[in-house]
Amino acid sequence: MARVALVTGGVSGIGAATCKALQAAGFAVAASFVADEAAARGFREQTGIATYRWDVADFDACQQGVAEVVRTLGPVDVLVNNAGITRDASLHKMTREQWRAVIEVNLGGCFNMCHAVIGSMRERGYGRIVNLSSVNGLAGQFGQANYAATKAGIIGFTKSLALESAAHGITVNAVAPGYTDTPMVAAVRPEVRERIVAGIPLRRLGRPEEVAAAILYLVSDAAAYITGETLSINGGQYLR
Ligand SMILES: NC(=O)c1ccc[n+]([C@@H]2O[C@H](COP(=O)([O-])OP(=O)(O)OC[C@H]3O[C@@H](n4cnc5c(N)ncnc54)[C@H](O)[C@@H]3O)[C@@H](O)[C@H]2O)c1
């Protein structure tokens, strides 16, 4: 029987590339999304990957969404907490709503989704969880106190859950992409984008497939002895 992998925010960007990589590796894949119904339909038609709609910031919706994935595909063996948003502003201009939204989706979503799968993984003695951090969680970023706080928080969350889960055959790791060519980065102004690329030793943005390959490795049997780690995929950006 194929292992079941669930990727939140799985119909675009890094999530979509991860779903395709998991599918090619033989997993039965579930992609969740929140609003982009047309994108989800296109993705489903193009790939044959099952899509499910719920908001990761909503605890009850996560429980119900996972129950639906279990009903249709089977118990979740692999969870990739990929859903994430930005609401950029310098702190003195940042509204409580910008702060709250990013915390609830990026960090709250990670808690809600792990909570929804961890009991079953513990019972079955197997699980792989990969959480999406970011170079900006490691290095900080102007205008992203909210986003960087969530992405740094995810690293502490990952280490703690790894410690709690190791005895149950579950590994929990994070990946920290640098600037990757997805809709999230397409929203950055061209002049800012040029400045970013100039600061990357490999002189280009990352590709979603390159992040997906790292995630695929961390959920594979070859990575069974790796847990609590954060793997950077950033073209050398955080070396200096
Ligand atoms: N693109 C980058 O440069 C970059 C760099 C570092 C980290 N990341 C992280 O990688 C992840 C994917 O980023 P991306 O660039 O592919 O972004 P993206 O905007 O292309 O995709 C994000 C996905 O998350 C989904 N999503 C957003 N809010 C949601 C919610 N409340 N419930 C369910 N789904 C929700 C969106 O529908 C979308 O499908 C994010 O966590 C992001 O923070 C991205």
The ligand as an SDF file (V2000), in Angstrom:
LIG
                    3D

 44 48  0  0  0  0  0  0  0  0999 V2000
    8.8310   31.4520   -1.9990 N   0  0  0  0  0  0  0  0  0  0  0  0
    9.8190   31.6810   -1.1560 C   0  0  0  0  0  0  0  0  0  0  0  0
   10.7740   32.3900   -1.4810 O   0  0  0  0  0  0  0  0  0  0  0  0
    9.8260   31.0810    0.2200 C   0  0  0  0  0  0  0  0  0  0  0  0
   10.9910   31.2080    0.9650 C   0  0  0  0  0  0  0  0  0  0  0  0
   11.0380   30.6490    2.2290 C   0  0  0  0  0  0  0  0  0  0  0  0
    9.9380   30.0000    2.7430 C   0  0  0  0  0  0  0  0  0  0  0  0
    8.8090   29.8970    1.9930 N   0  0  0  0  0  0  0  0  0  0  0  0
    7.6670   29.2160    2.5930 C   0  0  0  0  0  0  0  0  0  0  0  0
    7.2840   28.1430    1.7670 O   0  0  0  0  0  0  0  0  0  0  0  0
    5.8750   27.9240    1.8670 C   0  0  0  0  0  0  0  0  0  0  0  0
    5.2570   27.9400    0.4840 C   0  0  0  0  0  0  0  0  0  0  0  0
    5.5120   29.1940   -0.0840 O   0  0  0  0  0  0  0  0  0  0  0  0
    5.2450   29.5330   -1.6290 P   0  0  0  0  0  0  0  0  0  0  0  0
    6.2670   30.5220   -1.9990 O   0  0  0  0  0  0  0  0  0  0  0  0
    5.0960   28.2950   -2.4160 O   0  0  0  0  0  0  0  0  0  0  0  0
    3.8830   30.3280   -1.4670 O   0  0  0  0  0  0  0  0  0  0  0  0
    2.5440   30.3490   -2.3280 P   0  0  0  0  0  0  0  0  0  0  0  0
    1.8820   31.6240   -1.9510 O   0  0  0  0  0  0  0  0  0  0  0  0
    2.8020   30.0330   -3.7440 O   0  0  0  0  0  0  0  0  0  0  0  0
    1.7690   29.1240   -1.6950 O   0  0  0  0  0  0  0  0  0  0  0  0
    1.2790   29.1300   -0.3960 C   0  0  0  0  0  0  0  0  0  0  0  0
    0.0840   28.2140   -0.3510 C   0  0  0  0  0  0  0  0  0  0  0  0
   -0.4530   28.2630    0.9740 O   0  0  0  0  0  0  0  0  0  0  0  0
   -1.8680   28.3020    0.8730 C   0  0  0  0  0  0  0  0  0  0  0  0
   -2.4280   28.9250    2.0560 N   0  0  0  0  0  0  0  0  0  0  0  0
   -2.2850   30.2060    2.4800 C   0  0  0  0  0  0  0  0  0  0  0  0
   -3.0110   30.4140    3.5750 N   0  0  0  0  0  0  0  0  0  0  0  0
   -3.6410   29.2290    3.8660 C   0  0  0  0  0  0  0  0  0  0  0  0
   -4.5430   28.8090    4.8640 C   0  0  0  0  0  0  0  0  0  0  0  0
   -4.9510   29.6600    5.8190 N   0  0  0  0  0  0  0  0  0  0  0  0
   -4.9810   27.5420    4.8450 N   0  0  0  0  0  0  0  0  0  0  0  0
   -4.5810   26.6770    3.8840 C   0  0  0  0  0  0  0  0  0  0  0  0
   -3.7250   27.0050    2.9000 N   0  0  0  0  0  0  0  0  0  0  0  0
   -3.2720   28.2800    2.8960 C   0  0  0  0  0  0  0  0  0  0  0  0
   -2.1350   29.1280   -0.3770 C   0  0  0  0  0  0  0  0  0  0  0  0
   -3.4170   28.8680   -0.8610 O   0  0  0  0  0  0  0  0  0  0  0  0
   -1.0290   28.6250   -1.2990 C   0  0  0  0  0  0  0  0  0  0  0  0
   -1.4610   27.4770   -2.0020 O   0  0  0  0  0  0  0  0  0  0  0  0
    5.3600   29.0220    2.8100 C   0  0  0  0  0  0  0  0  0  0  0  0
    5.2460   28.5120    4.1110 O   0  0  0  0  0  0  0  0  0  0  0  0
    6.4460   30.0710    2.7300 C   0  0  0  0  0  0  0  0  0  0  0  0
    6.4690   30.8710    3.8800 O   0  0  0  0  0  0  0  0  0  0  0  0
    8.7200   30.4200    0.7440 C   0  0  0  0  0  0  0  0  0  0  0  0
  1  2  1  0
  2  3  2  0
  2  4  1  0
  4  5  1  0
  4 44  2  0
  5  6  2  0
  6  7  1  0
  7  8  2  0
  8  9  1  0
  8 44  1  0
  9 10  1  0
  9 42  1  0
 10 11  1  0
 11 12  1  0
 11 40  1  0
 12 13  1  0
 13 14  1  0
 14 15  2  0
 14 16  1  0
 14 17  1  0
 17 18  1  0
 18 19  2  0
 18 20  1  0
 18 21  1  0
 21 22  1  0
 22 23  1  0
 23 24  1  0
 23 38  1  0
 24 25  1  0
 25 26  1  0
 25 36  1  0
 26 27  1  0
 26 35  1  0
 27 28  2  0
 28 29  1  0
 29 30  1  0
 29 35  2  0
 30 31  1  0
 30 32  2  0
 32 33  1  0
 33 34  2  0
 34 35  1  0
 36 37  1  0
 36 38  1  0
 38 39  1  0
 40 41  1  0
 40 42  1  0
 42 43  1  0
M  CHG  2   8   1  16  -1
M  END
$$$$
